[in-house]
């Protein structure tokens, strides 16, 4: 199986040096060959265990910290909100 590592690197926006391309191509081919040799998986045992079904916890309203208590730790506030530095232009 022939794998174009340079093309995969471009799609992934990875910079791979030309002299390392054959090494990565060989490694990728080895991985693909190994995966192709894995035995097929049977569907049995993949699903949920009927004897031990998952139980979701019930939602419960619990008291939490008061807003004023939380905001007193903020270095800067404006209109009841925490002011943070702009991160997106």
Contact map, one row per residue, 1 for C-alpha under 8 A:
11100000000000000000000000001000000000000000000000000000000000000000000000000000000000000
11110000000000000000000000001000000000000000000000000000000000000000000000000000000000000
11111000000000000000000010011000000000000000000000000000000000000000000000000000000000000
01111111000000000000000010000000000000000000000000000000000000000000000000000000000000000
00111111100000000000100110000000000000000000000000000000000000000000000000000000000000000
00011111110000010000100000000000000000000000000000000000000000000000000000000000000000000
00011111111000000000000000000000000000000000000000000000000000000000000000000000000000000
00011111111100000000000000000000000000000000000000000000000000000000000000000000000000000
00001111111111110000000000000000000000000000000000000000000000000000000000000000000000000
00000111111111100000000000000000000000000000000000000000000000000000000000000000000000000
00000011111111000000000000000000000000000000000000000000000000000000000000000000000000000
00000001111111000000000000000000000000000000000000000000000000000000000000000000000000000
00000000111111100000000000000000000000000000000000000000000000000000000000000000000000000
00000000111111110000000000000000000000000000000000000000000000000000000000000000000000000
00000000110011111000000000000000000000000000000000000000000000000000000000000000000000000
00000100100001111101100000000000000000000000000000000000000000000000000000000000000000000
00000000000000111111100000000000000000000000000000000000000000000000000000000000000000000
00000000000000011111100000000000000000000000000000000000000000000000000000000000000000000
00000000000000001111110000000000000000000000000000000000000000000000000000000000000000000
00000000000000011111111100000000000000000000000000000000000000000000000000000000000000000
00001100000000011111111110000000000000000000000000000000000000000000000000000000000000000
00000000000000000011111111000000000000000000000000000000000000000000000000000000000000000
00000000000000000001111111100000000000000000000000000000000000000000000000000000000000000
00001000000000000001111111110000000000000000000000000000000000000000000000000000000000000
00111000000000000000111111111000000000000000000000000000000000000000000000000000000000000
00000000000000000000011111111100000000000000000000000000000000000000000000000000000000000
00000000000000000000001111111110000000000000000000000000000000000000000000000000000000000
00100000000000000000000111111111000000000000000000000000000000000000000000000000000000000
11100000000000000000000011111111100000000000000000000000000000000000000000000000000000000
00000000000000000000000001111111110000000000000000000000000000000000000000000000000000000
00000000000000000000000000111111111000000000000000000000000000000000000000000000000000000
00000000000000000000000000011111111100000000000000000000000000000000000000000000000000000
00000000000000000000000000001111111110000000000000000000000000000000000000000000000000000
00000000000000000000000000000111111111000000000000000000000000000000000000000000000000000
00000000000000000000000000000011111111000000000000000000000000000000000000000000000000000
00000000000000000000000000000001111111000000000000000000000000000000000000000000000000000
00000000000000000000000000000000111111100000000000000000000000000000000000000000000000000
00000000000000000000000000000000011111110000000000000000000000000000000000000000000000000
00000000000000000000000000000000000011111000000000000000000000000000000000000000000000000
00000000000000000000000000000000000001111100000000000000000000000000000000000000000000000
00000000000000000000000000000000000000111110000000000000000000000000000000000000000000000
00000000000000000000000000000000000000011111100000000000000000000000000000000000000000000
00000000000000000000000000000000000000001111111000000000000000000000000000000000000000000
00000000000000000000000000000000000000000111111000000000000000000000000000000000000000000
00000000000000000000000000000000000000000111111110000000000000000000000000000000000000000
00000000000000000000000000000000000000000011111100000000000000000000000000000000000000000
00000000000000000000000000000000000000000011111110000000000000000000000000000000000000000
00000000000000000000000000000000000000000000111111011000000000000000000000000000000000000
00000000000000000000000000000000000000000000101111111000000000000000000000000000000000000
00000000000000000000000000000000000000000000000111111000000000000000000000000000000000000
00000000000000000000000000000000000000000000000011111000000000000000000000000000000000000
00000000000000000000000000000000000000000000000111111100000000000000000000000000000000000
00000000000000000000000000000000000000000000000111111110000000000000000000000000000000000
00000000000000000000000000000000000000000000000000011111000000000000000000000000000000000
00000000000000000000000000000000000000000000000000001111100000000000000000000000000000000
00000000000000000000000000000000000000000000000000000111110000000000000000000000000000000
00000000000000000000000000000000000000000000000000000011111000000000000000000000000000000
00000000000000000000000000000000000000000000000000000001111100000000000000000000000000000
00000000000000000000000000000000000000000000000000000000111110000000000000000000000000000
00000000000000000000000000000000000000000000000000000000011111000000000000000000000000000
00000000000000000000000000000000000000000000000000000000001111100000000000000000000000000
00000000000000000000000000000000000000000000000000000000000111110000000000000000000000000
00000000000000000000000000000000000000000000000000000000000011111000000000000000000000000
00000000000000000000000000000000000000000000000000000000000001111100000000000000000000000
00000000000000000000000000000000000000000000000000000000000000111110110000000000000000000
00000000000000000000000000000000000000000000000000000000000000011111110000000000000000000
00000000000000000000000000000000000000000000000000000000000000001111111000000000000000000
00000000000000000000000000000000000000000000000000000000000000000111111100000000000000000
00000000000000000000000000000000000000000000000000000000000000001111111110000000000000000
00000000000000000000000000000000000000000000000000000000000000001111111111000000000000000
00000000000000000000000000000000000000000000000000000000000000000011111111001001110000000
00000000000000000000000000000000000000000000000000000000000000000001111111000000000000000
00000000000000000000000000000000000000000000000000000000000000000000111111100000000000000
00000000000000000000000000000000000000000000000000000000000000000000011111111000010000000
00000000000000000000000000000000000000000000000000000000000000000000000011111000010000000
00000000000000000000000000000000000000000000000000000000000000000000000001111100011100000
00000000000000000000000000000000000000000000000000000000000000000000001001111111111000000
00000000000000000000000000000000000000000000000000000000000000000000000000011111111000000
00000000000000000000000000000000000000000000000000000000000000000000000000001111100000000
00000000000000000000000000000000000000000000000000000000000000000000001000001111110000000
00000000000000000000000000000000000000000000000000000000000000000000001000001111111000000
00000000000000000000000000000000000000000000000000000000000000000000001001111101111100000
00000000000000000000000000000000000000000000000000000000000000000000000000011100111110000
00000000000000000000000000000000000000000000000000000000000000000000000000010000011111000
00000000000000000000000000000000000000000000000000000000000000000000000000000000001111100
00000000000000000000000000000000000000000000000000000000000000000000000000000000000111111
00000000000000000000000000000000000000000000000000000000000000000000000000000000000011111
00000000000000000000000000000000000000000000000000000000000000000000000000000000000001111
00000000000000000000000000000000000000000000000000000000000000000000000000000000000001111
